[in-house]
Amino acid sequence: MQAYHDEEWGVPQRDPRMLWEMLMLEGFQAGLAWITVLRKREAFRAGFAEFDPEAVARFDEADIARLMADPGIIRARAKILATIEGARIYNAMAARGESFSDFCWGFTDGKVIDAGGSGLTQSPLSERVSKEMKRRGFKFVGPTIVYAWLQAVGIVNDHAAGCFRRGA
């Protein structure tokens, strides 16, 4: 967890594929501890074709069965199906010329929101993002999951006041 915090959590991420990967992983975290997802992240990457949305969008029943049998990941059928559908949505956005990164950062006009180590679990921003993601068909994107994702990808800076990452 320390390395994740020090090197990744809260660092502004603008790569569209990585933003999507992190959103999908946050969905798998629902109801579990984030450390569980972190420990399984490499297995998730292997199982989900390195989170290549083009490849994941083509997953079929055989792939779903393979993933459901993989003890290295969280084997929740609804979350697996949500990831496959999330890849299809991501690809549809790209086909329309809409960058997933621009979509994500568009809620803040491309700026990092300083939450000041608030300790919040959701916000008006996460509620707005959640509502739009749900409208587009994404699953496991409630306001709490979205807030955790916004923090993780650095759209919201929620590092504590004394944290060395706060001003980075």
C-alpha positions in Angstrom: 0.0 0.0 0.0 2.9 2.4 0.8 4.4 2.0 -2.7 0.9 2.5 -4.3 0.4 5.6 -2.3 3.8 7.1 -2.9 4.1 6.3 -6.6 0.6 6.1 -8.0 -2.4 7.1 -5.9 -3.4 10.7 -6.6 -1.0 11.3 -9.4 -2.9 12.9 -12.2 -3.4 10.3 -14.9 -4.3 11.3 -18.4 -3.8 8.2 -20.3 -7.3 7.1 -21.5 -6.6 3.3 -21.3 -5.1 3.6 -17.8 -8.1 5.8 -16.6 -10.4 3.0 -17.9 -8.3 0.3 -16.2 -8.5 2.1 -12.9 -12.2 2.6 -13.2 -12.7 -1.1 -13.9 -10.5 -2.1 -11.0 -12.4 0.3 -8.7 -15.6 -1.5 -9.7 -14.1 -4.9 -8.8 -13.2 -3.4 -5.4 -16.9 -2.7 -4.6 -17.6 -4.4 -1.2 -14.0 -5.3 -0.7 -10.7 -3.7 0.5 -8.6 -2.0 -2.1 -5.6 -4.1 -0.9 -7.4 -7.1 -2.3 -7.5 -5.6 -5.8 -3.9 -4.4 -5.5 -2.7 -7.9 -4.7 -4.6 -9.3 -7.6 -3.8 -6.5 -10.1 -1.3 -8.4 -12.2 -3.7 -11.4 -12.4 -6.4 -9.0 -13.5 -4.1 -7.5 -16.2 -3.3 -11.0 -17.4 -6.9 -12.1 -17.4 -8.2 -9.0 -19.1 -5.6 -8.7 -21.9 -3.7 -6.0 -20.1 -6.9 -4.0 -20.0 -6.9 -3.4 -23.8 -10.4 -2.3 -24.4 -10.4 -3.5 -28.0 -9.5 -7.1 -26.9 -11.8 -7.1 -23.8 -14.8 -5.9 -25.9 -14.4 -9.1 -27.9 -14.6 -11.4 -24.8 -17.2 -14.2 -25.2 -18.7 -16.9 -23.0 -15.4 -18.9 -23.1 -13.5 -15.9 -21.8 -16.1 -15.3 -19.1 -15.8 -19.0 -18.0 -12.0 -18.7 -18.0 -12.2 -15.6 -15.8 -14.7 -17.2 -13.5 -12.3 -20.1 -13.0 -9.3 -17.8 -12.3 -8.4 -17.8 -8.6 -6.1 -14.9 -9.2 -8.9 -12.4 -9.7 -12.1 -11.5 -8.0 -14.6 -13.9 -9.6 -17.8 -11.9 -9.6 -19.7 -12.6 -12.8 -21.5 -9.2 -12.7 -18.2 -7.4 -12.4 -16.6 -9.4 -15.2 -19.6 -8.6 -17.5 -19.5 -4.9 -16.4 -15.8 -4.8 -17.5 -16.6 -6.3 -20.9 -19.5 -3.9 -21.4 -17.3 -1.0 -20.1 -14.7 -1.9 -22.9 -17.5 -1.7 -25.5 -18.6 1.7 -24.2 -15.0 2.9 -24.1 -14.6 1.7 -27.8 -17.9 3.3 -28.8 -16.7 6.6 -27.4 -13.4 6.3 -29.3 -15.3 5.5 -32.5 -17.2 8.7 -32.1 -14.0 10.6 -31.6 -14.5 11.1 -27.9 -11.3 10.6 -25.8 -12.0 8.8 -22.6 -9.4 11.0 -21.0 -11.1 14.2 -22.3 -14.4 12.8 -21.0 -13.0 12.1 -17.5 -11.1 15.4 -17.2 -14.0 17.4 -18.8 -15.9 17.4 -15.5 -13.1 19.6 -14.0 -12.1 21.5 -17.1 -8.9 19.5 -17.1 -7.9 20.8 -13.6 -7.1 18.8 -10.5 -9.6 19.5 -7.7 -8.1 20.1 -4.3 -10.1 18.3 -1.7 -7.6 19.0 1.0 -7.5 15.6 2.6 -11.2 15.8 3.2 -11.9 12.2 4.2 -15.0 12.3 2.0 -16.3 9.1 0.4 -18.3 11.0 -2.2 -19.0 14.5 -3.4 -21.2 16.5 -5.8 -18.5 15.9 -8.4 -18.6 12.1 -8.0 -22.4 12.2 -8.1 -22.3 14.1 -11.4 -19.7 11.8 -12.9 -21.5 8.7 -11.6 -24.8 9.8 -13.1 -23.2 10.4 -16.5 -21.3 7.1 -16.5 -24.5 5.3 -15.6 -26.3 7.1 -18.4 -23.7 5.8 -20.8 -24.1 2.3 -19.5 -21.2 1.8 -17.2 -21.8 -0.4 -14.2 -20.3 -0.4 -10.7 -19.9 3.4 -10.9 -21.8 4.7 -7.9 -20.8 8.0 -6.4 -18.6 6.3 -3.7 -16.7 4.1 -6.3 -16.3 7.1 -8.6 -15.0 9.3 -5.8 -12.3 6.6 -4.9 -11.5 6.5 -8.6 -11.3 10.3 -8.9 -8.8 10.2 -6.0 -6.8 7.3 -7.4 -6.3 8.9 -10.8 -5.5 12.3 -9.4 -8.5 14.2 -10.7 -9.2 14.9 -7.0 -6.2 15.6 -4.8 -7.1 14.3 -1.4 -3.7 13.8 0.0 -3.6 14.9 3.7 -2.1 18.3 4.5 1.2 16.9 5.8 1.6 14.3 3.0 4.7 14.8 0.8 2.4 14.1 -2.3 0.0 16.9 -1.4 1.8 19.6 -3.4 3.3 17.3 -6.0 
